[in-house]
Amino acid sequence: IQKKCQLIAIEKDTQLAKNLGDNLQFRIYNLQIIEGDALKILPDLVSKLKIVNPAPEQVRYGASYKIVGNIPYYITGKLLRTISELENKPSVSVLMVQKEVAERICAATPKMNLLAAAMQYWAKPEIILHLKAKEFDPPPEVDSAVIKLATRTLATSELETKNYYKLIHIIFKQPRKTLANNLKDGLGISRAEIEKILNSLNLPLNSRPQDISIEQIIKLSQMNL
């Protein structure tokens, strides 16, 4: 397996990067260690990935790769956004994150939220492991979870994608207000038109933002409101 793939490790800490090189590079075939900030390195690194004997679909869509990381929790949001904006996304991302963040990402109706809506548009999330704080040494202040993000194939246009992200910020801008009021205020259209839209999505007029599904938001984004 090692001879068929390349393992690239990114480590920001200079000494840790050196230790990894000293201890692992002679043991693992085709291992490359890059010292630096993953948030800055990842986009350029991914754009330069190459594959050996690619299948036709890989030539078209770029190299097939996976991202695996035990990341500093304070960069979780920035890293997820960086991955979401990659033109050639990983087939799968497996990351250790704060438990509450993992649960928010995996939320569905009636607990939908802005983070879940942003993530589930391009990835199918799944919590595959829970870790208590006491299982670390030294123990952190929070529990953790390992989350798997399987990248979805989007059959949507660039305009629909833009509309989608615009809409989720409108929908979840004020989570305690009704979905109708948020859409009315954010889109600047009449109450009667909002009622028609919600009826077409099979959503009651008193629905809250957390009641809408990803599929319903996608349908809404395709209406070009």
Short mmCIF file of the C-alpha atoms (twelve columns), coordinates in Angstrom:
data_MODEL
# 
_entry.id   MODEL 
# 
loop_
_atom_site.group_PDB 
_atom_site.id 
_atom_site.type_symbol 
_atom_site.label_atom_id 
_atom_site.label_alt_id 
_atom_site.label_comp_id 
_atom_site.label_asym_id 
_atom_site.label_seq_id 
_atom_site.Cartn_x 
_atom_site.Cartn_y 
_atom_site.Cartn_z 
_atom_site.pdbx_PDB_model_num 
ATOM 1   C CA . ILE A 1   0.000   0.000  0.000   1 
ATOM 2   C CA . GLN A 2   2.818   2.370  0.880   1 
ATOM 3   C CA . LYS A 3   4.315   2.120  -2.593  1 
ATOM 4   C CA . LYS A 4   1.025   3.141  -4.208  1 
ATOM 5   C CA . CYS A 5   0.505   6.344  -2.261  1 
ATOM 6   C CA . GLN A 6   2.356   9.299  -0.845  1 
ATOM 7   C CA . LEU A 7   2.096   10.451 2.754   1 
ATOM 8   C CA . ILE A 8   2.575   14.183 3.314   1 
ATOM 9   C CA . ALA A 9   2.753   15.445 6.897   1 
ATOM 10  C CA . ILE A 10  2.444   19.145 7.772   1 
ATOM 11  C CA . GLU A 11  3.822   20.266 11.154  1 
ATOM 12  C CA . LYS A 12  4.063   23.890 12.247  1 
ATOM 13  C CA . ASP A 13  6.429   23.318 15.188  1 
ATOM 14  C CA . THR A 14  10.056  23.378 13.966  1 
ATOM 15  C CA . GLN A 15  11.380  20.886 16.518  1 
ATOM 16  C CA . LEU A 16  8.494   18.442 16.065  1 
ATOM 17  C CA . ALA A 17  8.909   18.580 12.298  1 
ATOM 18  C CA . LYS A 18  12.617  17.767 12.724  1 
ATOM 19  C CA . ASN A 19  11.875  14.907 15.121  1 
ATOM 20  C CA . LEU A 20  9.341   13.437 12.687  1 
ATOM 21  C CA . GLY A 21  11.920  13.587 9.928   1 
ATOM 22  C CA . ASP A 22  14.631  11.995 12.063  1 
ATOM 23  C CA . ASN A 23  12.404  9.174  13.335  1 
ATOM 24  C CA . LEU A 24  10.010  8.381  10.495  1 
ATOM 25  C CA . GLN A 25  11.391  9.256  7.084   1 
ATOM 26  C CA . PHE A 26  13.674  6.244  6.928   1 
ATOM 27  C CA . ARG A 27  10.863  3.921  8.102   1 
ATOM 28  C CA . ILE A 28  7.957   5.022  5.917   1 
ATOM 29  C CA . TYR A 29  8.179   4.794  2.143   1 
ATOM 30  C CA . ASN A 30  7.398   7.999  0.258   1 
ATOM 31  C CA . LEU A 31  6.897   10.183 3.338   1 
ATOM 32  C CA . GLN A 32  7.319   13.927 2.925   1 
ATOM 33  C CA . ILE A 33  7.358   16.238 5.959   1 
ATOM 34  C CA . ILE A 34  6.593   19.920 5.435   1 
ATOM 35  C CA . GLU A 35  7.240   22.452 8.167   1 
ATOM 36  C CA . GLY A 36  4.687   25.260 8.168   1 
ATOM 37  C CA . ASP A 37  1.113   26.403 8.712   1 
ATOM 38  C CA . ALA A 38  -1.431  24.006 7.178   1 
ATOM 39  C CA . LEU A 39  -3.882  26.867 6.625   1 
ATOM 40  C CA . LYS A 40  -1.382  28.592 4.336   1 
ATOM 41  C CA . ILE A 41  0.219   25.503 2.787   1 
ATOM 42  C CA . LEU A 42  -2.795  23.325 2.005   1 
ATOM 43  C CA . PRO A 43  -4.326  25.163 -1.002  1 
ATOM 44  C CA . ASP A 44  -1.043  25.370 -2.918  1 
ATOM 45  C CA . LEU A 45  -0.030  21.831 -1.901  1 
ATOM 46  C CA . VAL A 46  -3.302  20.330 -3.128  1 
ATOM 47  C CA . SER A 47  -3.079  22.182 -6.447  1 
ATOM 48  C CA . LYS A 48  0.273   20.502 -7.100  1 
ATOM 49  C CA . LEU A 49  -0.659  16.935 -6.147  1 
ATOM 50  C CA . LYS A 50  0.169   14.353 -8.790  1 
ATOM 51  C CA . ILE A 51  -0.951  10.748 -9.207  1 
ATOM 52  C CA . VAL A 52  0.677   7.790  -10.935 1 
ATOM 53  C CA . ASN A 53  -1.268  6.026  -13.729 1 
ATOM 54  C CA . PRO A 54  -4.433  8.084  -13.170 1 
ATOM 55  C CA . ALA A 55  -7.860  6.893  -14.222 1 
ATOM 56  C CA . PRO A 56  -9.702  9.146  -16.715 1 
ATOM 57  C CA . GLU A 57  -11.904 10.676 -14.018 1 
ATOM 58  C CA . GLN A 58  -8.843  11.451 -11.882 1 
ATOM 59  C CA . VAL A 59  -7.198  13.291 -14.759 1 
ATOM 60  C CA . ARG A 60  -10.301 15.413 -15.077 1 
ATOM 61  C CA . TYR A 61  -10.905 16.170 -11.423 1 
ATOM 62  C CA . GLY A 62  -7.338  16.128 -10.076 1 
ATOM 63  C CA . ALA A 63  -5.489  13.850 -7.728  1 
ATOM 64  C CA . SER A 64  -7.501  11.701 -5.327  1 
ATOM 65  C CA . TYR A 65  -6.362  12.231 -1.751  1 
ATOM 66  C CA . LYS A 66  -7.490  12.201 1.887   1 
ATOM 67  C CA . ILE A 67  -6.840  14.599 4.757   1 
ATOM 68  C CA . VAL A 68  -6.257  13.234 8.262   1 
ATOM 69  C CA . GLY A 69  -5.406  15.482 11.172  1 
ATOM 70  C CA . ASN A 70  -5.298  15.949 14.929  1 
ATOM 71  C CA . ILE A 71  -5.619  19.701 14.708  1 
ATOM 72  C CA . PRO A 72  -5.382  22.572 17.206  1 
ATOM 73  C CA . TYR A 73  -9.018  23.266 18.055  1 
ATOM 74  C CA . TYR A 74  -8.646  27.025 17.680  1 
ATOM 75  C CA . ILE A 75  -8.066  26.650 13.921  1 
ATOM 76  C CA . THR A 76  -10.981 24.239 13.344  1 
ATOM 77  C CA . GLY A 77  -13.272 26.799 11.702  1 
ATOM 78  C CA . LYS A 78  -10.536 28.239 9.494   1 
ATOM 79  C CA . LEU A 79  -9.344  24.790 8.411   1 
ATOM 80  C CA . LEU A 80  -12.842 23.610 7.536   1 
ATOM 81  C CA . ARG A 81  -13.375 26.740 5.467   1 
ATOM 82  C CA . THR A 82  -10.012 26.227 3.754   1 
ATOM 83  C CA . ILE A 83  -10.984 22.659 2.815   1 
ATOM 84  C CA . SER A 84  -14.453 23.745 1.645   1 
ATOM 85  C CA . GLU A 85  -12.907 26.298 -0.717  1 
ATOM 86  C CA . LEU A 86  -10.463 23.863 -2.353  1 
ATOM 87  C CA . GLU A 87  -11.250 23.368 -6.022  1 
ATOM 88  C CA . ASN A 88  -10.027 19.776 -5.785  1 
ATOM 89  C CA . LYS A 89  -11.413 18.638 -2.429  1 
ATOM 90  C CA . PRO A 90  -10.259 15.493 -0.606  1 
ATOM 91  C CA . SER A 91  -12.421 12.411 -1.063  1 
ATOM 92  C CA . VAL A 92  -12.490 12.099 2.734   1 
ATOM 93  C CA . SER A 93  -11.333 14.251 5.653   1 
ATOM 94  C CA . VAL A 94  -10.891 12.715 9.115   1 
ATOM 95  C CA . LEU A 95  -10.278 15.255 11.887  1 
ATOM 96  C CA . MET A 96  -10.240 15.331 15.656  1 
ATOM 97  C CA . VAL A 97  -12.285 18.288 16.874  1 
ATOM 98  C CA . GLN A 98  -14.060 19.474 19.990  1 
ATOM 99  C CA . LYS A 99  -17.071 17.260 20.745  1 
ATOM 100 C CA . GLU A 100 -19.571 20.134 20.631  1 
ATOM 101 C CA . VAL A 101 -18.252 21.266 17.246  1 
ATOM 102 C CA . ALA A 102 -18.575 17.738 15.835  1 
ATOM 103 C CA . GLU A 103 -22.168 17.524 17.075  1 
ATOM 104 C CA . ARG A 104 -23.023 20.891 15.525  1 
ATOM 105 C CA . ILE A 105 -21.525 19.843 12.185  1 
ATOM 106 C CA . CYS A 106 -23.567 16.614 12.171  1 
ATOM 107 C CA . ALA A 107 -26.827 18.251 13.279  1 
ATOM 108 C CA . ALA A 108 -30.036 17.703 11.323  1 
ATOM 109 C CA . THR A 109 -33.575 19.026 11.670  1 
ATOM 110 C CA . PRO A 110 -34.854 20.082 14.157  1 
ATOM 111 C CA . LYS A 111 -31.360 21.136 15.285  1 
ATOM 112 C CA . MET A 112 -30.009 22.562 12.031  1 
ATOM 113 C CA . ASN A 113 -27.547 25.431 12.416  1 
ATOM 114 C CA . LEU A 114 -25.285 27.642 10.308  1 
ATOM 115 C CA . LEU A 115 -22.174 25.462 10.688  1 
ATOM 116 C CA . ALA A 116 -24.058 22.279 9.783   1 
ATOM 117 C CA . ALA A 117 -25.643 23.961 6.763   1 
ATOM 118 C CA . ALA A 118 -22.273 25.244 5.539   1 
ATOM 119 C CA . MET A 119 -20.519 21.891 6.002   1 
ATOM 120 C CA . GLN A 120 -23.227 19.511 4.810   1 
ATOM 121 C CA . TYR A 121 -23.541 21.296 1.483   1 
ATOM 122 C CA . TRP A 122 -20.217 19.837 0.341   1 
ATOM 123 C CA . ALA A 123 -19.628 16.950 2.760   1 
ATOM 124 C CA . LYS A 124 -21.495 14.137 4.489   1 
ATOM 125 C CA . PRO A 125 -20.367 14.236 8.143   1 
ATOM 126 C CA . GLU A 126 -20.215 11.344 10.592  1 
ATOM 127 C CA . ILE A 127 -18.839 11.090 14.125  1 
ATOM 128 C CA . ILE A 128 -16.771 7.901  14.239  1 
ATOM 129 C CA . LEU A 129 -15.198 8.168  17.693  1 
ATOM 130 C CA . HIS A 130 -15.738 9.978  20.993  1 
ATOM 131 C CA . LEU A 131 -12.858 10.749 23.364  1 
ATOM 132 C CA . LYS A 132 -13.152 11.930 26.957  1 
ATOM 133 C CA . ALA A 133 -10.806 14.614 28.254  1 
ATOM 134 C CA . LYS A 134 -9.378  12.128 30.786  1 
ATOM 135 C CA . GLU A 135 -8.068  9.987  27.924  1 
ATOM 136 C CA . PHE A 136 -5.423  12.648 27.157  1 
ATOM 137 C CA . ASP A 137 -2.302  13.513 29.097  1 
ATOM 138 C CA . PRO A 138 -2.453  16.271 30.106  1 
ATOM 139 C CA . PRO A 139 -6.274  16.318 29.875  1 
ATOM 140 C CA . PRO A 140 -7.820  19.266 28.008  1 
ATOM 141 C CA . GLU A 141 -10.827 21.172 29.302  1 
ATOM 142 C CA . VAL A 142 -13.193 19.693 26.696  1 
ATOM 143 C CA . ASP A 143 -14.181 16.292 25.326  1 
ATOM 144 C CA . SER A 144 -13.258 15.462 21.741  1 
ATOM 145 C CA . ALA A 145 -14.616 13.574 18.763  1 
ATOM 146 C CA . VAL A 146 -13.180 12.242 15.526  1 
ATOM 147 C CA . ILE A 147 -15.303 13.302 12.578  1 
ATOM 148 C CA . LYS A 148 -15.333 11.876 9.061   1 
ATOM 149 C CA . LEU A 149 -16.286 14.202 6.209   1 
ATOM 150 C CA . ALA A 150 -17.038 12.381 2.954   1 
ATOM 151 C CA . THR A 151 -16.991 14.924 0.128   1 
ATOM 152 C CA . ARG A 152 -20.243 15.102 -1.830  1 
ATOM 153 C CA . THR A 153 -20.466 15.393 -5.596  1 
ATOM 154 C CA . LEU A 154 -22.368 18.616 -6.241  1 
ATOM 155 C CA . ALA A 155 -24.641 18.772 -9.245  1 
ATOM 156 C CA . THR A 156 -25.129 22.510 -8.843  1 
ATOM 157 C CA . SER A 157 -23.941 25.555 -10.722 1 
ATOM 158 C CA . GLU A 158 -21.540 28.179 -9.389  1 
ATOM 159 C CA . LEU A 159 -24.466 30.620 -9.103  1 
ATOM 160 C CA . GLU A 160 -26.523 28.118 -7.099  1 
ATOM 161 C CA . THR A 161 -23.571 27.555 -4.773  1 
ATOM 162 C CA . LYS A 162 -23.204 31.301 -4.278  1 
ATOM 163 C CA . ASN A 163 -26.942 31.610 -3.635  1 
ATOM 164 C CA . TYR A 164 -26.805 28.735 -1.149  1 
ATOM 165 C CA . TYR A 165 -24.147 30.345 1.041   1 
ATOM 166 C CA . LYS A 166 -25.910 33.688 0.822   1 
ATOM 167 C CA . LEU A 167 -29.155 32.059 1.958   1 
ATOM 168 C CA . ILE A 168 -27.765 30.186 4.947   1 
ATOM 169 C CA . HIS A 169 -26.425 33.441 6.380   1 
ATOM 170 C CA . ILE A 170 -29.867 34.986 5.923   1 
ATOM 171 C CA . ILE A 171 -31.680 31.951 7.357   1 
ATOM 172 C CA . PHE A 172 -29.543 31.617 10.476  1 
ATOM 173 C CA . LYS A 173 -28.803 35.294 11.080  1 
ATOM 174 C CA . GLN A 174 -31.349 35.372 13.914  1 
ATOM 175 C CA . PRO A 175 -32.034 31.743 14.929  1 
ATOM 176 C CA . ARG A 176 -34.771 32.687 17.413  1 
ATOM 177 C CA . LYS A 177 -36.889 34.420 14.779  1 
ATOM 178 C CA . THR A 178 -39.139 32.498 12.405  1 
ATOM 179 C CA . LEU A 179 -37.764 31.345 9.085   1 
ATOM 180 C CA . ALA A 180 -40.375 33.513 7.361   1 
ATOM 181 C CA . ASN A 181 -39.204 36.671 9.114   1 
ATOM 182 C CA . ASN A 182 -35.530 35.998 8.448   1 
ATOM 183 C CA . LEU A 183 -36.208 35.386 4.755   1 
ATOM 184 C CA . LYS A 184 -38.447 38.435 4.493   1 
ATOM 185 C CA . ASP A 185 -35.859 40.705 6.117   1 
ATOM 186 C CA . GLY A 186 -32.888 39.210 4.275   1 
ATOM 187 C CA . LEU A 187 -34.394 38.910 0.797   1 
ATOM 188 C CA . GLY A 188 -36.584 42.014 0.852   1 
ATOM 189 C CA . ILE A 189 -39.637 40.290 -0.603  1 
ATOM 190 C CA . SER A 190 -43.263 40.313 0.509   1 
ATOM 191 C CA . ARG A 191 -44.796 38.176 3.212   1 
ATOM 192 C CA . ALA A 192 -47.150 36.649 0.657   1 
ATOM 193 C CA . GLU A 193 -44.202 35.579 -1.516  1 
ATOM 194 C CA . ILE A 194 -42.453 34.089 1.509   1 
ATOM 195 C CA . GLU A 195 -45.584 32.055 2.288   1 
ATOM 196 C CA . LYS A 196 -45.610 30.674 -1.254  1 
ATOM 197 C CA . ILE A 197 -41.950 29.723 -0.975  1 
ATOM 198 C CA . LEU A 198 -42.413 27.930 2.350   1 
ATOM 199 C CA . ASN A 199 -45.471 26.106 1.006   1 
ATOM 200 C CA . SER A 200 -43.437 24.907 -1.971  1 
ATOM 201 C CA . LEU A 201 -40.856 23.507 0.486   1 
ATOM 202 C CA . ASN A 202 -43.580 21.884 2.634   1 
ATOM 203 C CA . LEU A 203 -42.584 24.033 5.600   1 
ATOM 204 C CA . PRO A 204 -45.169 25.506 8.025   1 
ATOM 205 C CA . LEU A 205 -45.294 29.293 8.247   1 
ATOM 206 C CA . ASN A 206 -44.150 29.186 11.874  1 
ATOM 207 C CA . SER A 207 -41.010 27.131 11.084  1 
ATOM 208 C CA . ARG A 208 -37.763 28.157 12.750  1 
ATOM 209 C CA . PRO A 209 -34.349 28.141 11.042  1 
ATOM 210 C CA . GLN A 210 -33.430 24.882 12.792  1 
ATOM 211 C CA . ASP A 211 -36.378 23.161 11.079  1 
ATOM 212 C CA . ILE A 212 -35.095 23.513 7.514   1 
ATOM 213 C CA . SER A 213 -33.097 20.726 5.839   1 
ATOM 214 C CA . ILE A 214 -30.082 20.912 3.549   1 
ATOM 215 C CA . GLU A 215 -32.203 19.669 0.633   1 
ATOM 216 C CA . GLN A 216 -34.760 22.420 1.238   1 
ATOM 217 C CA . ILE A 217 -32.072 25.103 1.355   1 
ATOM 218 C CA . ILE A 218 -30.642 23.776 -1.920  1 
ATOM 219 C CA . LYS A 219 -34.098 23.981 -3.520  1 
ATOM 220 C CA . LEU A 220 -34.416 27.514 -2.211  1 
ATOM 221 C CA . SER A 221 -31.039 28.460 -3.692  1 
ATOM 222 C CA . GLN A 222 -32.187 27.187 -7.086  1 
ATOM 223 C CA . MET A 223 -35.112 29.613 -7.096  1 
ATOM 224 C CA . ASN A 224 -32.765 32.568 -7.799  1 
ATOM 225 C CA . LEU A 225 -34.468 34.793 -5.254  1 
# 
